[in-house]
Every structure is written in C-alpha cells, then in structure tokens.
Amino acid sequence: MKITLEIVNAAAIWGERRIEELNEKNIVPNPIARRRLTRNAKILLYLSDKISFKSGNIIFGTEFGECGATSEIINAILKKEAISPTAFQNSVHNTAASYLSIHTDNKDEIITVSDFGKSSLSALKAAAISSFECDEALIACVDSLDFAEIEEMNSCSLRFLECGVAFAVRTSQKTADITLGCKKFDGFLEGHHAMLELYEHFEAGGRVFEVSL
C-alpha cells in the first residue's frame, strides 16, 4: 500500500557540536518555561516556528531521545547527589513533542518513533497513516548528542551532534515528483538519512512523495 503526501513547508538545521541560534527567547518568551526545555525541544520548537506549524498531528522521530537529561541523572547517581526533578521529567522520548504541543496549545495526536537506524523513515510511515486524521501533520526527526560524555560514546565518529529536520505535510492526489532512495549522509546519524534526503529534494523543488507501508 502506498500513501501520497504533499510537503506544505519544510525546515532543517544542524551543527557540529551545538546549534548556536535557535531563537528560543523569541519563540518561548517566558524564562521559566524556556529553562525547562531540552536541546531536542529547542530544536523542534525552532523548526515548527520556521514552517509556521500550529496545529495537527505531531509525528516525532528521534534516534536516542533525551541523552542530555539521562546523562545528568546518571551522573547524579554516580556522585550520590540529588536527582534534578526537571531532568527526571525530561528524560523520556516524547519530551520535545510534548513541549511543542504545550507551547502551541495543540491538542491533536502525538506519536513518538524511535527505531534505531530507521527513525526518520519510520516517522514518515507513521505520518502517512496519521495524516488522514487531520488537515496537516508535522513530521520531525531531531537528536542532540551535545552532552559531556559524548566523546566517550562517539565510536562512529559523527560530525554533526545536533540535527533536526521537519515537514508540514498533507495527503494528496497529485503525482509524486520525489523518489526516495537510500542516500547516505556522511557525519549524520543514520536514522536521519531518509528525512535529510527528502529535505534535499524539497530544496530542489520537489513537493510530492509516496510512502510505502
């Protein structure tokens, strides 16, 4: 079965260590709310703001989830220190999508997908099904591996420790003008490759693609 989706808008951002400008002060003016945001949440809020996404289902893909918060908890345990309630709250995979939903007062469905090596491809498949339930859906794949212990873990020599790609999509009866292959993007997490390829097609003028279920 194939479902055809049309890209309404798209945005992408990445950085070798930490993305410097995510415009979080303008996007989230409340300083208390802003301090609670994880890096993944800041990236996702930035992307959704860039594509002016306000409501609809959210399909959020992530390879590793909230590594920064998890690392903070583990270090506190090792040092026999009190665990931060905020870090504990933020240590689940759907943290970023939940913050986006709260910030935009979006009461539609949230689906979080983590499928190691295939997270963005699986998010696209989930979005194809979910898009029938709303006029417009957000598909995003975001990861931040900018935390203190990353150098000990980066055995695959990633170049870009932070990356996010997002699309606003809707179902379509148009003929596809994008064909997704299996293109590789050196230095990026493998689970982001499918959406990076889709974004590359979008930048070249493509707008309609098919998802095989």
PyRosetta script that sets phi, psi and omega in degrees:
from pyrosetta import init, pose_from_sequence

init()
pose = pose_from_sequence("MKITLEIVNAAAIWGERRIEELNEKNIVPNPIARRRLTRNAKILLYLSDKISFKSGNIIFGTEFGECGATSEIINAILKKEAISPTAFQNSVHNTAASYLSIHTDNKDEIITVSDFGKSSLSALKAAAISSFECDEALIACVDSLDFAEIEEMNSCSLRFLECGVAFAVRTSQKTADITLGCKKFDGFLEGHHAMLELYEHFEAGGRVFEVSL")
pose.set_psi(1, 136.2)
pose.set_omega(1, 178.6)
pose.set_phi(2, -121.5)
pose.set_psi(2, 139.9)
pose.set_omega(2, 176.8)
pose.set_phi(3, -120.5)
pose.set_psi(3, 132.4)
pose.set_omega(3, -178.1)
pose.set_phi(4, -98.4)
pose.set_psi(4, 129.6)
pose.set_omega(4, 179.0)
pose.set_phi(5, -121.3)
pose.set_psi(5, 144.5)
pose.set_omega(5, 176.0)
pose.set_phi(6, -111.8)
pose.set_psi(6, 133.4)
pose.set_omega(6, 178.2)
pose.set_phi(7, -81.6)
pose.set_psi(7, 121.2)
pose.set_omega(7, 176.5)
pose.set_phi(8, -83.1)
pose.set_psi(8, -42.3)
pose.set_omega(8, 179.2)
pose.set_phi(9, -161.2)
pose.set_psi(9, 162.3)
pose.set_omega(9, -177.7)
pose.set_phi(10, -153.5)
pose.set_psi(10, 155.7)
pose.set_omega(10, 176.3)
pose.set_phi(11, -153.1)
pose.set_psi(11, 153.4)
pose.set_omega(11, 177.8)
pose.set_phi(12, -150.2)
pose.set_psi(12, 150.7)
pose.set_omega(12, 177.7)
pose.set_phi(13, -154.8)
pose.set_psi(13, 146.0)
pose.set_omega(13, 176.5)
pose.set_phi(14, -155.1)
pose.set_psi(14, 160.8)
pose.set_omega(14, 179.7)
pose.set_phi(15, -149.7)
pose.set_psi(15, 150.7)
pose.set_omega(15, -177.7)
pose.set_phi(16, -67.1)
pose.set_psi(16, -35.1)
pose.set_omega(16, 175.7)
pose.set_phi(17, -125.1)
pose.set_psi(17, -69.3)
pose.set_omega(17, -179.2)
pose.set_phi(18, -134.3)
pose.set_psi(18, 128.4)
pose.set_omega(18, 176.8)
pose.set_phi(19, -67.5)
pose.set_psi(19, 124.8)
pose.set_omega(19, -171.2)
pose.set_phi(20, -77.6)
pose.set_psi(20, -38.7)
pose.set_omega(20, -171.9)
pose.set_phi(21, -120.6)
pose.set_psi(21, 102.5)
pose.set_omega(21, 177.7)
pose.set_phi(22, -114.8)
pose.set_psi(22, 6.2)
pose.set_omega(22, 172.4)
pose.set_phi(23, 56.7)
pose.set_psi(23, 29.7)
pose.set_omega(23, -173.8)
pose.set_phi(24, -66.6)
pose.set_psi(24, -28.0)
pose.set_omega(24, 179.9)
pose.set_phi(25, -66.6)
pose.set_psi(25, -34.3)
pose.set_omega(25, 177.1)
pose.set_phi(26, -81.1)
pose.set_psi(26, -36.4)
pose.set_omega(26, -177.8)
pose.set_phi(27, -73.1)
pose.set_psi(27, -40.4)
pose.set_omega(27, 179.0)
pose.set_phi(28, -124.5)
pose.set_psi(28, 85.4)
pose.set_omega(28, -175.4)
pose.set_phi(29, -64.3)
pose.set_psi(29, -30.3)
pose.set_omega(29, -178.4)
pose.set_phi(30, -68.7)
pose.set_psi(30, 114.8)
pose.set_omega(30, -175.3)
pose.set_phi(31, -64.7)
pose.set_psi(31, -32.5)
pose.set_omega(31, 179.3)
pose.set_phi(32, -67.2)
pose.set_psi(32, -46.2)
pose.set_omega(32, 177.5)
pose.set_phi(33, -63.7)
pose.set_psi(33, -38.5)
pose.set_omega(33, -177.8)
pose.set_phi(34, -66.2)
pose.set_psi(34, -38.0)
pose.set_omega(34, -178.8)
pose.set_phi(35, -66.1)
pose.set_psi(35, -24.3)
pose.set_omega(35, -179.1)
pose.set_phi(36, -79.8)
pose.set_psi(36, -14.7)
pose.set_omega(36, -174.4)
pose.set_phi(37, -69.6)
pose.set_psi(37, 137.2)
pose.set_omega(37, 171.0)
pose.set_phi(38, -80.7)
pose.set_psi(38, 170.1)
pose.set_omega(38, 176.5)
pose.set_phi(39, -62.3)
pose.set_psi(39, -42.2)
pose.set_omega(39, 177.1)
pose.set_phi(40, -58.1)
pose.set_psi(40, -42.6)
pose.set_omega(40, -179.4)
pose.set_phi(41, -64.5)
pose.set_psi(41, -41.4)
pose.set_omega(41, 179.1)
pose.set_phi(42, -63.1)
pose.set_psi(42, -41.1)
pose.set_omega(42, 179.3)
pose.set_phi(43, -66.0)
pose.set_psi(43, -44.6)
pose.set_omega(43, -179.2)
pose.set_phi(44, -65.2)
pose.set_psi(44, -42.2)
pose.set_omega(44, 177.6)
pose.set_phi(45, -62.7)
pose.set_psi(45, -39.6)
pose.set_omega(45, 177.3)
pose.set_phi(46, -61.4)
pose.set_psi(46, -47.4)
pose.set_omega(46, -177.7)
pose.set_phi(47, -64.9)
pose.set_psi(47, -44.1)
pose.set_omega(47, -179.2)
pose.set_phi(48, -65.7)
pose.set_psi(48, -34.2)
pose.set_omega(48, 176.0)
pose.set_phi(49, -66.6)
pose.set_psi(49, -40.4)
pose.set_omega(49, -179.9)
pose.set_phi(50, -62.0)
pose.set_psi(50, -34.7)
pose.set_omega(50, -178.1)
pose.set_phi(51, -101.1)
pose.set_psi(51, 7.8)
pose.set_omega(51, 175.5)
pose.set_phi(52, 57.4)
pose.set_psi(52, 41.1)
pose.set_omega(52, 177.9)
pose.set_phi(53, -86.3)
pose.set_psi(53, 124.8)
pose.set_omega(53, -177.1)
pose.set_phi(54, -117.9)
pose.set_psi(54, -37.1)
pose.set_omega(54, -177.3)
pose.set_phi(55, -149.7)
pose.set_psi(55, 158.3)
pose.set_omega(55, -176.8)
pose.set_phi(56, 126.8)
pose.set_psi(56, 171.4)
pose.set_omega(56, 179.5)
pose.set_phi(57, -65.2)
pose.set_psi(57, 144.8)
pose.set_omega(57, 178.6)
pose.set_phi(58, -114.1)
pose.set_psi(58, 123.5)
pose.set_omega(58, 175.5)
pose.set_phi(59, -115.5)
pose.set_psi(59, 110.5)
pose.set_omega(59, -171.6)
pose.set_phi(60, -113.2)
pose.set_psi(60, 118.6)
pose.set_omega(60, 177.3)
pose.set_phi(61, -103.8)
pose.set_psi(61, 140.4)
pose.set_omega(61, 176.2)
pose.set_phi(62, -151.9)
pose.set_psi(62, 137.5)
pose.set_omega(62, 179.2)
pose.set_phi(63, -75.5)
pose.set_psi(63, -45.6)
pose.set_omega(63, -171.3)
pose.set_phi(64, -122.1)
pose.set_psi(64, -2.5)
pose.set_omega(64, 177.9)
pose.set_phi(65, 67.5)
pose.set_psi(65, -140.5)
pose.set_omega(65, -172.1)
pose.set_phi(66, -97.0)
pose.set_psi(66, 72.5)
pose.set_omega(66, -178.4)
pose.set_phi(67, -63.4)
pose.set_psi(67, -36.5)
pose.set_omega(67, -178.6)
pose.set_phi(68, -61.5)
pose.set_psi(68, -48.1)
pose.set_omega(68, 179.3)
pose.set_phi(69, -65.8)
pose.set_psi(69, -41.0)
pose.set_omega(69, 179.6)
pose.set_phi(70, -63.9)
pose.set_psi(70, -41.9)
pose.set_omega(70, 177.6)
pose.set_phi(71, -61.8)
pose.set_psi(71, -40.3)
pose.set_omega(71, 178.6)
pose.set_phi(72, -62.1)
pose.set_psi(72, -41.5)
pose.set_omega(72, 179.4)
pose.set_phi(73, -65.4)
pose.set_psi(73, -46.6)
pose.set_omega(73, -178.8)
pose.set_phi(74, -62.2)
pose.set_psi(74, -42.5)
pose.set_omega(74, 178.7)
pose.set_phi(75, -63.6)
pose.set_psi(75, -38.5)
pose.set_omega(75, 178.0)
pose.set_phi(76, -63.6)
pose.set_psi(76, -40.5)
pose.set_omega(76, 178.4)
pose.set_phi(77, -64.0)
pose.set_psi(77, -45.4)
pose.set_omega(77, -179.6)
pose.set_phi(78, -62.0)
pose.set_psi(78, -36.1)
pose.set_omega(78, -178.9)
pose.set_phi(79, -89.9)
pose.set_psi(79, 2.6)
pose.set_omega(79, -178.5)
pose.set_phi(80, 56.4)
pose.set_psi(80, 41.2)
pose.set_omega(80, 177.5)
pose.set_phi(81, -104.5)
pose.set_psi(81, 164.8)
pose.set_omega(81, 177.3)
pose.set_phi(82, -66.8)
pose.set_psi(82, 138.9)
pose.set_omega(82, 178.2)
pose.set_phi(83, -81.2)
pose.set_psi(83, 131.7)
pose.set_omega(83, 179.2)
pose.set_phi(84, -64.8)
pose.set_psi(84, 126.4)
pose.set_omega(84, 176.1)
pose.set_phi(85, -59.8)
pose.set_psi(85, -34.7)
pose.set_omega(85, 178.8)
pose.set_phi(86, -66.9)
pose.set_psi(86, -42.7)
pose.set_omega(86, 177.8)
pose.set_phi(87, -62.2)
pose.set_psi(87, -41.8)
pose.set_omega(87, 178.5)
pose.set_phi(88, -62.6)
pose.set_psi(88, -44.9)
pose.set_omega(88, 178.5)
pose.set_phi(89, -61.1)
pose.set_psi(89, -35.5)
pose.set_omega(89, -173.9)
pose.set_phi(90, -90.1)
pose.set_psi(90, 4.0)
pose.set_omega(90, -170.0)
pose.set_phi(91, -88.5)
pose.set_psi(91, 7.8)
pose.set_omega(91, -179.7)
pose.set_phi(92, -99.8)
pose.set_psi(92, 158.5)
pose.set_omega(92, -173.2)
pose.set_phi(93, -66.4)
pose.set_psi(93, -27.6)
pose.set_omega(93, -176.1)
pose.set_phi(94, -92.4)
pose.set_psi(94, 13.7)
pose.set_omega(94, -177.5)
pose.set_phi(95, -55.8)
pose.set_psi(95, -52.2)
pose.set_omega(95, -174.9)
pose.set_phi(96, -62.0)
pose.set_psi(96, -46.1)
pose.set_omega(96, -179.3)
pose.set_phi(97, -64.8)
pose.set_psi(97, -34.5)
pose.set_omega(97, 178.9)
pose.set_phi(98, -67.9)
pose.set_psi(98, -42.6)
pose.set_omega(98, 176.8)
pose.set_phi(99, -61.8)
pose.set_psi(99, -40.6)
pose.set_omega(99, 177.5)
pose.set_phi(100, -61.9)
pose.set_psi(100, -44.5)
pose.set_omega(100, 179.6)
pose.set_phi(101, -60.9)
pose.set_psi(101, -43.2)
pose.set_omega(101, 178.9)
pose.set_phi(102, -65.1)
pose.set_psi(102, -46.2)
pose.set_omega(102, -176.7)
pose.set_phi(103, -61.6)
pose.set_psi(103, -38.1)
pose.set_omega(103, -177.1)
pose.set_phi(104, -97.1)
pose.set_psi(104, 2.8)
pose.set_omega(104, -177.7)
pose.set_phi(105, 54.3)
pose.set_psi(105, 41.3)
pose.set_omega(105, -178.1)
pose.set_phi(106, -92.2)
pose.set_psi(106, 116.9)
pose.set_omega(106, -176.7)
pose.set_phi(107, -100.5)
pose.set_psi(107, 11.6)
pose.set_omega(107, 179.3)
pose.set_phi(108, -80.5)
pose.set_psi(108, 177.4)
pose.set_omega(108, -173.2)
pose.set_phi(109, -67.3)
pose.set_psi(109, 144.2)
pose.set_omega(109, 172.6)
pose.set_phi(110, -119.4)
pose.set_psi(110, 129.2)
pose.set_omega(110, 173.1)
pose.set_phi(111, -121.6)
pose.set_psi(111, 127.4)
pose.set_omega(111, 176.3)
pose.set_phi(112, -110.2)
pose.set_psi(112, 130.6)
pose.set_omega(112, -175.7)
pose.set_phi(113, -122.5)
pose.set_psi(113, 128.0)
pose.set_omega(113, 172.0)
pose.set_phi(114, -134.2)
pose.set_psi(114, 108.3)
pose.set_omega(114, -173.3)
pose.set_phi(115, -136.5)
pose.set_psi(115, 88.2)
pose.set_omega(115, -165.2)
pose.set_phi(116, -46.7)
pose.set_psi(116, 122.8)
pose.set_omega(116, -178.9)
pose.set_phi(117, 86.0)
pose.set_psi(117, -13.6)
pose.set_omega(117, -176.7)
pose.set_phi(118, -135.8)
pose.set_psi(118, 19.0)
pose.set_omega(118, -171.5)
pose.set_phi(119, -59.6)
pose.set_psi(119, -44.0)
pose.set_omega(119, -178.4)
pose.set_phi(120, -71.5)
pose.set_psi(120, -35.5)
pose.set_omega(120, 177.2)
pose.set_phi(121, -66.0)
pose.set_psi(121, -42.2)
pose.set_omega(121, 178.8)
pose.set_phi(122, -67.8)
pose.set_psi(122, -34.1)
pose.set_omega(122, 176.4)
pose.set_phi(123, -65.1)
pose.set_psi(123, -38.7)
pose.set_omega(123, 177.1)
pose.set_phi(124, -62.8)
pose.set_psi(124, -40.7)
pose.set_omega(124, 179.0)
pose.set_phi(125, -66.9)
pose.set_psi(125, -42.3)
pose.set_omega(125, 178.3)
pose.set_phi(126, -63.7)
pose.set_psi(126, -37.6)
pose.set_omega(126, 180.0)
pose.set_phi(127, -67.5)
pose.set_psi(127, -36.1)
pose.set_omega(127, 180.0)
pose.set_phi(128, -60.4)
pose.set_psi(128, -40.0)
pose.set_omega(128, 177.9)
pose.set_phi(129, -73.6)
pose.set_psi(129, -44.8)
pose.set_omega(129, -175.3)
pose.set_phi(130, -67.4)
pose.set_psi(130, -28.3)
pose.set_omega(130, -174.1)
pose.set_phi(131, -65.0)
pose.set_psi(131, -19.4)
pose.set_omega(131, 178.5)
pose.set_phi(132, -69.2)
pose.set_psi(132, -18.5)
pose.set_omega(132, -173.9)
pose.set_phi(133, -91.0)
pose.set_psi(133, -5.3)
pose.set_omega(133, -177.1)
pose.set_phi(134, -151.4)
pose.set_psi(134, 164.9)
pose.set_omega(134, -179.2)
pose.set_phi(135, -68.8)
pose.set_psi(135, -34.7)
pose.set_omega(135, -176.6)
pose.set_phi(136, -148.1)
pose.set_psi(136, 141.6)
pose.set_omega(136, 179.5)
pose.set_phi(137, -127.1)
pose.set_psi(137, 153.1)
pose.set_omega(137, 175.8)
pose.set_phi(138, -104.9)
pose.set_psi(138, 126.6)
pose.set_omega(138, 170.9)
pose.set_phi(139, -112.4)
pose.set_psi(139, 128.6)
pose.set_omega(139, 178.6)
pose.set_phi(140, -142.0)
pose.set_psi(140, 149.1)
pose.set_omega(140, 172.5)
pose.set_phi(141, -132.0)
pose.set_psi(141, 120.6)
pose.set_omega(141, -172.8)
pose.set_phi(142, -138.1)
pose.set_psi(142, 138.3)
pose.set_omega(142, 171.1)
pose.set_phi(143, -147.1)
pose.set_psi(143, 140.8)
pose.set_omega(143, 170.9)
pose.set_phi(144, -126.9)
pose.set_psi(144, 120.6)
pose.set_omega(144, 176.9)
pose.set_phi(145, -113.0)
pose.set_psi(145, 26.9)
pose.set_omega(145, 179.5)
pose.set_phi(146, -88.6)
pose.set_psi(146, 80.8)
pose.set_omega(146, 174.4)
pose.set_phi(147, -139.7)
pose.set_psi(147, 163.9)
pose.set_omega(147, -166.3)
pose.set_phi(148, -56.7)
pose.set_psi(148, -35.8)
pose.set_omega(148, -172.7)
pose.set_phi(149, -90.2)
pose.set_psi(149, 5.5)
pose.set_omega(149, -173.2)
pose.set_phi(150, -61.2)
pose.set_psi(150, -34.1)
pose.set_omega(150, -178.0)
pose.set_phi(151, -63.9)
pose.set_psi(151, -27.8)
pose.set_omega(151, 178.1)
pose.set_phi(152, -76.4)
pose.set_psi(152, -21.9)
pose.set_omega(152, -173.8)
pose.set_phi(153, -104.5)
pose.set_psi(153, -16.8)
pose.set_omega(153, -170.9)
pose.set_phi(154, -78.3)
pose.set_psi(154, 62.0)
pose.set_omega(154, -176.9)
pose.set_phi(155, -71.6)
pose.set_psi(155, -19.6)
pose.set_omega(155, -179.9)
pose.set_phi(156, -96.6)
pose.set_psi(156, 9.8)
pose.set_omega(156, 173.5)
pose.set_phi(157, 54.1)
pose.set_psi(157, 52.5)
pose.set_omega(157, 174.6)
pose.set_phi(158, -62.0)
pose.set_psi(158, 140.9)
pose.set_omega(158, 174.6)
pose.set_phi(159, -90.3)
pose.set_psi(159, -38.6)
pose.set_omega(159, -175.1)
pose.set_phi(160, -108.8)
pose.set_psi(160, 106.9)
pose.set_omega(160, -176.9)
pose.set_phi(161, -82.3)
pose.set_psi(161, -18.7)
pose.set_omega(161, 175.5)
pose.set_phi(162, -125.2)
pose.set_psi(162, 134.6)
pose.set_omega(162, -179.2)
pose.set_phi(163, -156.9)
pose.set_psi(163, 140.6)
pose.set_omega(163, 174.8)
pose.set_phi(164, -147.7)
pose.set_psi(164, 136.9)
pose.set_omega(164, 176.4)
pose.set_phi(165, -133.8)
pose.set_psi(165, 136.5)
pose.set_omega(165, -178.4)
pose.set_phi(166, -142.1)
pose.set_psi(166, 146.1)
pose.set_omega(166, 177.9)
pose.set_phi(167, -134.4)
pose.set_psi(167, 137.7)
pose.set_omega(167, 164.0)
pose.set_phi(168, -95.7)
pose.set_psi(168, 125.6)
pose.set_omega(168, -174.4)
pose.set_phi(169, -132.8)
pose.set_psi(169, 162.5)
pose.set_omega(169, 172.6)
pose.set_phi(170, -146.4)
pose.set_psi(170, 158.0)
pose.set_omega(170, 177.2)
pose.set_phi(171, -67.5)
pose.set_psi(171, 152.7)
pose.set_omega(171, -173.7)
pose.set_phi(172, -146.4)
pose.set_psi(172, 152.6)
pose.set_omega(172, 172.7)
pose.set_phi(173, -102.8)
pose.set_psi(173, 4.7)
pose.set_omega(173, -178.3)
pose.set_phi(174, -74.1)
pose.set_psi(174, 162.3)
pose.set_omega(174, 176.2)
pose.set_phi(175, -79.7)
pose.set_psi(175, 134.3)
pose.set_omega(175, -178.6)
pose.set_phi(176, -62.0)
pose.set_psi(176, 135.5)
pose.set_omega(176, 173.4)
pose.set_phi(177, -117.2)
pose.set_psi(177, 11.1)
pose.set_omega(177, 175.2)
pose.set_phi(178, -125.5)
pose.set_psi(178, 132.3)
pose.set_omega(178, 173.5)
pose.set_phi(179, -119.4)
pose.set_psi(179, 115.9)
pose.set_omega(179, 179.7)
pose.set_phi(180, -85.1)
pose.set_psi(180, 132.3)
pose.set_omega(180, 175.4)
pose.set_phi(181, -106.9)
pose.set_psi(181, -136.7)
pose.set_omega(181, 177.4)
pose.set_phi(182, -130.5)
pose.set_psi(182, 48.7)
pose.set_omega(182, -176.4)
pose.set_phi(183, -66.0)
pose.set_psi(183, 141.4)
pose.set_omega(183, 178.6)
pose.set_phi(184, -102.4)
pose.set_psi(184, 145.3)
pose.set_omega(184, 179.2)
pose.set_phi(185, -124.2)
pose.set_psi(185, 103.4)
pose.set_omega(185, -176.3)
pose.set_phi(186, -59.6)
pose.set_psi(186, 136.8)
pose.set_omega(186, 175.6)
pose.set_phi(187, 89.9)
pose.set_psi(187, -8.3)
pose.set_omega(187, 179.8)
pose.set_phi(188, -107.1)
pose.set_psi(188, 153.2)
pose.set_omega(188, 172.6)
pose.set_phi(189, -56.1)
pose.set_psi(189, 136.7)
pose.set_omega(189, -177.4)
pose.set_phi(190, -59.0)
pose.set_psi(190, -34.3)
pose.set_omega(190, -178.9)
pose.set_phi(191, -68.4)
pose.set_psi(191, -6.3)
pose.set_omega(191, 176.6)
pose.set_phi(192, -99.2)
pose.set_psi(192, -9.0)
pose.set_omega(192, -169.7)
pose.set_phi(193, -60.8)
pose.set_psi(193, -42.4)
pose.set_omega(193, -176.6)
pose.set_phi(194, -61.1)
pose.set_psi(194, -42.6)
pose.set_omega(194, -179.1)
pose.set_phi(195, -78.0)
pose.set_psi(195, -28.8)
pose.set_omega(195, 172.5)
pose.set_phi(196, -64.4)
pose.set_psi(196, -39.5)
pose.set_omega(196, 177.2)
pose.set_phi(197, -65.7)
pose.set_psi(197, -42.3)
pose.set_omega(197, 178.2)
pose.set_phi(198, -62.7)
pose.set_psi(198, -40.2)
pose.set_omega(198, 179.0)
pose.set_phi(199, -65.7)
pose.set_psi(199, -36.9)
pose.set_omega(199, 177.0)
pose.set_phi(200, -61.1)
pose.set_psi(200, -42.4)
pose.set_omega(200, 176.1)
pose.set_phi(201, -64.4)
pose.set_psi(201, -40.5)
pose.set_omega(201, 177.9)
pose.set_phi(202, -60.1)
pose.set_psi(202, -45.0)
pose.set_omega(202, 179.0)
pose.set_phi(203, -62.1)
pose.set_psi(203, -28.7)
pose.set_omega(203, 178.8)
pose.set_phi(204, -86.0)
pose.set_psi(204, -0.3)
pose.set_omega(204, 176.2)
pose.set_phi(205, 109.8)
pose.set_psi(205, -4.2)
pose.set_omega(205, 177.9)
pose.set_phi(206, -72.6)
pose.set_psi(206, 149.4)
pose.set_omega(206, -177.4)
pose.set_phi(207, -138.1)
pose.set_psi(207, -22.5)
pose.set_omega(207, -172.2)
pose.set_phi(208, -122.7)
pose.set_psi(208, 132.7)
pose.set_omega(208, -179.4)
pose.set_phi(209, -143.8)
pose.set_psi(209, 159.4)
pose.set_omega(209, 179.7)
pose.set_phi(210, -108.0)
pose.set_psi(210, 143.8)
pose.set_omega(210, 175.9)
pose.set_phi(211, -117.6)
pose.set_psi(211, 124.6)
pose.set_omega(211, 177.5)
pose.set_phi(212, -90.3)
pose.set_psi(212, 129.1)
pose.set_omega(212, -178.7)
pose.set_phi(213, -102.4)
pose.dump_pdb("model.pdb")
